[in-house]
Amino acid sequence: MQRFSFALVLLLIGCSVDTERYTFVDVDGGTGGCVDDACSDCKEGFERVGENQCGDVDECEQEKDDCDTSPSACVNRDNGLGYVCECPAGFEGNGRGENGCIGTAACEEGTIDVNGDGSECYRPFDAVALGGEHGCGLRGGQLHCWGAAEHGQLGLGGEERDLRARRRPVHVGEGAGWELIGLGARHSCGVRDGKLTCFGDNTQGQLGTGSMEDAQEPKTVATDAKVVALALGAEHSCALQTDLLSCWGSNRQGRAGLGDDAMSRLMPVRVGDAGSWTALASGKSHSCAVRAGEPFCWGDGGAGQLGLGSADEQYVPTSIDATGMWQLFAAGDAHSCAIRAGELHCFGDNAAGQLGLGDTMARMTPARVGTELDWSALVAGSAHTCGLRGKALFCWGDNSAGQLGVGDEAPRSEPTAVELLIEPEMPVEWDAVAAGGNSTCALSTGVLFCWGENGSGQLGVGDIELHNTPTLVQ
């Protein structure tokens, strides 16, 4: 059992026992929600959700002070019947007041004991990925997803899940065995029990299943070697199988790297015959990868995001620099960044300052960002970039949705520290970061925080409000 050392007690408070139970609201709104057949108005406990529809008000989301919040003891009652304060499983008490619930058992092995007394157990995340408007994470080998689901990109098998249910992580399927996850604009892929599986939007064959039919739940993709890395773009996908590179899906502008810009590929196709590929990243319509320390990019080059000094498309992986020592890439809608021997280099579109160079001028070839030599990780959203230097997290570029996590919506043209101070002079140490669309997530000791655009619940924090600072995902 692990103790969460930097005190989330600021968010989650311990509780004591009280056996009284109290119902705060009991409104007999009926099941329809409308006051008449024409639905001219909504009954008490309901709210307008469409021109002729009334939906149940979720009073718990109105942050009632009556119910305990650590753990959350507010339970919304369907059909306009209000809410009750009720301790969740593993706790007892009346669910309200300063000391409303107390844990009745110690935290399970593998969970984080937030308060040290079993009153709040946090199941840590091992990995996280973000797509256009959805997110997924791995917890103990189980896959959990949240956010937009209109194309099946959450893998819920067509099960009806309204937006409210998808504002927090939802367990996908049954069992565990998930080892890897990668997300595109509206599709998802992962490795489970050694097999590549994909789900979601498939209009260009980006799932690799041999058809163009969307998949509402994880579907196995035929591959001839174990997938060790995934990179998904808007409508194409790429993977490293041991040290070999394969791509599939849309091939417009040569984004599959197969030597042409012809039809989509409906199944994974080997890109060249060479091995020694070690890192991979895909943007909206281009990809970049590292082979034996040498950087290659292909696909759409219209904004200079291939780093080749021109705006030409490239139909095969094309070397940027033959000197070697390159380590990894991040790719956004129309920009790319890479690490070379600890140095940060960026190129492509820079209208929002996403290259981190202190201006908004595009670059057609890699440009050195700062003088630091300790960059270790990179990710990119549509027009923002984040990276790790040691345990410190920095973000820059577009911030119109708060995706930089710095407390406002103003863009930054240089790397800016993302801080979460739990106690004075005690910043969180970040271990991993993910970006997608206009959102960002990061892990600290297995605890997940997300921020940025959230209209589809893609932050997984329980609401659909914009968050411009790191917010806990439970």
N, C-alpha and C positions, 0 to 999 in steps of 0.2 A: 504494500500500500504506500502510495507516494503522498507526501505532504506538500501542498502548494505554498511555496515559501514566500511569495511576495503579496500575500494578504489580499485576496479578493473580498475580504470581510467588509470592505467599503461598499461592496455591491450586495453581498449576501451575508445576512446577519443570523447569528444563532438564536434558538428558540427554546421555550420551556413548555411544560404540559398544562393544559386546561381542557377539561372534557366537555364543556358547554359548546354547543353548535348553534350558529345563528344564521337565519336567512334574512338578508337585507332587503331584497326586492322580490315580490311575487305578483307579477302583473299577468292577468289572464288575457293574453293577446290573441288566443286562438292559433290556428295553424296557417291561415292565409296571410295575415299581416295587413291586409287592406281593409278599410272601414266599409267599403261597398264594392259591388261588382266592377264598377268603373275604376276602382282604385284611385279615387280622388284624393285620398289622404291615407296615412299609415296609422295603425293602432299604436298605443303606447308600448314601448319596448321594441318597436320596429323602425326602420329607416328606409328612405327611398333608395333603391338600387337600380331602378330602370324606369322607363316611362310609365309602365303599368305593373310595377313590381315593388314589393316591400320586403326587405330582408331583416332577419333578426339582428338587433343591436348586440354587439359583443361588449358588454359592460366591463369585462376584465381588461380590455384594451384601453379603457378610459383612465387607467392608472388609479383605481379606487384606493383610498388610503385605509379603508376598513380592513381589507384582507392582508395577511402577511405576505411579504414578497420574497422571503428567503427561507424555504423555497416558496415559489408562487402557490398560494392557496386559493386563488380565485378560480372558480369553475363557472363558466358561462352556461346558462340553461337555455336550451333551444326554444323556439317558438314564442319568443317574447317574454319568457318567464323570469328574466333578470339573471341574478347570479347568487351563488352561495360561497361562503368561505369554508373550504374543506381541505384538510391536509392531504397531500398526495401519499401514494403507497410508500411505506417505510418511515412514515412520520405519524405522530399523534398529537392531538390538541384541537383547539377550536378554530385555528386558522386565522386568527385576527389579534390585533393588539400588539404590544411590544414583544410579547413572548407567546406567539401563537402556535408554533409547531416545533417538535423536537424529534430528531431521528431516533428510531427504535433499533437500529442495527448499525454496525460499523460499515464503512465503505468497502465495497468489493475490491479484491485484488485487481490492480491495473487501473483503478480510478484515483483521482486526486481528492484527498480529504481537505476541503477548503478551510474549514474551521478547526480541524484537528479533533473533532468530537463526533464525527459521523453525521452531523446535522446537514451537511451539504457535500454531495459527492459529484465531482465533475469527471465525465468520461473524456479523456483527452483525444485529440485528433492526431493522426499520424501524418496526414497529408491533406492538402486542399487545392482545388482548381476552380477557376472562374471562366464562364463563357460570356456570351453577349448579355443575357439577362438571367442567367442561372448559375448556380454553384453546386459543387459536390465535394465531399470530404470522406476520408477513410478513418474509421474508428475501430481499432482492434480487428481489422480485416473485414468489417462491415462497411457497405457503401450507404452514405446518406446524401440526399440531394435536396435542393430548395430553389424557389424562384419560378420563372416562367416554364410552362409545361405544354404549350399548345401544339408542339410537334413531337411530344413524347420524349423530350430531352432529359426528363428526370427519371425515365425508366420505370414508371409506376404501373405499366401494363394496362393503360387505359382506365384505371380506376379513377372514379370521380374524386377529385381533390380540389376544393375551392381555394382561392388565393389565400384565405386566412390560414388554412392548414399548411400551406406551402411557404409560409413566412418563416418557418423554422425547419431545421433539418428533418427529413422524412426518411426512414429506413427503406431502402430499395430491395424488394424481394425478401428472401429468407436466407439465413445462414451468413457465413463469412467467406473467406478465401480471396478477397480482393487485394491486389498487390500494387496496382497502379491506376491512375485516373488522369484523363486529359479532356478538355472541353473546347468546342468550337463555338461559332456564333449561335447555332441552334441544334447542335448535335454533341454527343458525348461518346467517348470510348474508354475502355479500361481493360485491365488484365485480371481475370479471375481464375484461380486454380490453373494458372499457366496458359489460359486460352484468351485470345483477343476477342472482346465483345464490344459492340457498338449499338447505339440507340438514338432516336430522335429524327431530325430532318434528314431526308435522303434524296432530295430533288436532283442532285447531281451525282448520286452514287457515293457520297462521302462516308457512308457507313461500311462500304466494302463488302456488302452481303450478296452481290451479284444482281441486284435489282435497284429500282429507284423508288421503292415503297418505303414510307416512313416506318420505323419500328418503335412501338410503344413500350417495349421492355428490352432488356439486354439480349442481343442476338449474336451468336458465335460467328466469327469471321475466320475463314480458312487461311491459315498461314503455315509456312514450312519451317519456322524457327521461332524461338521464344522472343516475344517483344519486350525490350528493356527500356524503351523511351517512346513517348507519343508527343506529337505536335499537330494540333488541329487548327485550321484556318476557318474562313467563313463557309466555304463549300468544298474544301479539300482536306485531306488528312495524310499524314506521313508518320512513319514509325521506324525505329531502329530495331532490327532483329539480330541480336548479338551485335555484330559490327557491320551489318549490311543495311542498306537504306531502301525502303519501299514507300510509294505514295499511291494515292487513289482519289477518286472524286473528280471535281471540276478540273479541266485542263486548259481553261481559257488563259491566255497569256503565258502558257507553258508552266503553270504553277505545279503540275505534277512532276516536272523535271525529266520528262521522257523523250525529249528531242523534237516535239511538235506542239501545236496548239489545237489539236484535233479533238475528237469526242472525249467525253468523260470516261474515266476508267471505273468500272463497277466493282472491281476487286483489287487488292493490293498488287502492285507491279514493281518488280525490282528496278531501282534506278542505277543503271550502269552495272558493271561487274566488280568494281573495286570494293574492298572492305575497309576496315580501320576507321569507320565513322564513330565518333564519340559523343557528339552533342547535336541537338536539333531544336529548331524553333520555327513556327509558322505564324505569319501575320494574316491579314485579310485576304491577300491574293499573291503572297510571295512566301518563300521559305529560305532559311539559311541553315547551314550545318558545318561542323568541323570534322575534317578527315586528316588524321595523323598530324594534328596541329595546324593544318592549313584551312582557312575560311572560304566557304563557297556559298553563293546565293543564286536563286533562280526565280522566275515568274515575273510579275509586274515590277517594272523599274521606273515608272512614270515620275516619281518624286525623288529618285535617287536612292531608294531604299535598298538597292542591291549593292551599293557602294562601289560601283564600277566606273564612275565618272561620266555616265551618260544616263538617259532616260529610257534606254532600249529594254525591251523584254528579253529574257534569257530562257531558252527552252530546256537547257540542261544545267546542272550545277556548274557555276563558273567561278574560278578562283579570284579572290579579291587581293590576296597577298600571299606570295609563296614562301615567305620567310619563316612561317611556322610560329609556334608558341601561343596560338589562339586557343581559348578554352571553352567558351560557350557564347550563345546568342540569346537575344530577346527580340521579338518582332511584333510591331503594332500594325495599325491599318496601313500606314505608308512611311514607317520609319523603322530603323533597326539599331540595336546597340550590341556591343560585344566586349568581352574581356580578353585582354592579351597580357599574359604575365602579370596579372593583377591590375593592369591599367584599364580604364574605361574609354571606349571609343564608340561614337554614335554617328549616324548618317541618315539622310532622307528628309522627309517633310519636317519642318520645325516651326510651323505657324503658331503653335501654342507653347513653344519652348521645350518640346519633348526631347530634344537632343541634349539638354543640360549645359549648353555652351554660353549662356548668359545673353542670348539674343534670339531672334525669331527668323534667322536666315537659314534656308535649306542648305544641306551639304550633300554633294554627290559622291564623296569618298569619305572614308572613316576619319573623324576628327577627334583628337584627344580631349577628354573632359577632365579638367583639373589636373592635379599632379599626384594624386594618391596612388598607392601601389597595392592596396589591400582589398579591392573589390572581389567578392566571392560568389555573388548570385545576382541575376537580372531577370526582370519580367517586364512586359509591356501590355498596356491596354490599348484602346483605340488611339489615343493621342497623349498618353502619359506613360511614364517609365518609373520603375522602382528598383532599388538594388540594396544589397547588404554589403557593409564593410565591417567585418568582424560580427559583432552582435548588434550593430547600429543599423537602423533602417532609414533610407533616404528615398524621397519621391520628388518628381518634377514634371512639368508640362501642364496640360489642360487640367483645370481644377473647377470647372463649371458646376460639377455635381459633388464637390468635396472629396474627390477621389484621391487627393494627396494626403488627406488625414491630418492637416495642419490647422484646423479650426476655422477656416474660412473658405470662400470659393474663388479666390484670386489665383491666377496662374503663377507658376514659378519657372523661371528659365535656367535655374541652377539647382543641383541636388540640395534638398531641404530635409532636415531631420524630422522623422515622425516619432513623437514622444508620447509615452503613456506613463505618467508619474503616479505610482501607487502610494508612495510616501515621499516626503521632501527629499530631494537629492537621490532618489532611488528609481531610476528609469527602468522600464522593462527591457530585458535582453531578447532580441528577436532571433528566431531560428530559421524561419522560412517565410516566403512571400509569394503571393499569386495576384495576377491582375487580369481583368477581362472587361471589355466594353469601357464603362466609366466607373468601375468599382475596383476595390482592392481588398485583399485579406492577408493576414499574417499570423503566424504561430509563435507563441512564446511558452516554452516548456509544455507543449501540448494544448495550451489554451488558445482558442481561436478568437480573433478580433477581425471585424470587417467594417468598411466605411465606403462612402460614395453614393452613387445613384442606387435607388432602391424601389422604384415604382412597381416592379414585379416581385418584390420580396427577395431579390437576389443577394442581399446581405445575410439573410438567415437569422435576423435579430428579432423577429416577431412583429415587425410593422412594415409599412411601406413609405416611411419618411426618409428623406435625405439625412445622412449622417456625415459630418465633416471631421469627425475625430474617431479613433478606434473604438468600436462598440462590441461588447462581449456577445459571442454566439453560444447559447447554452445547449 
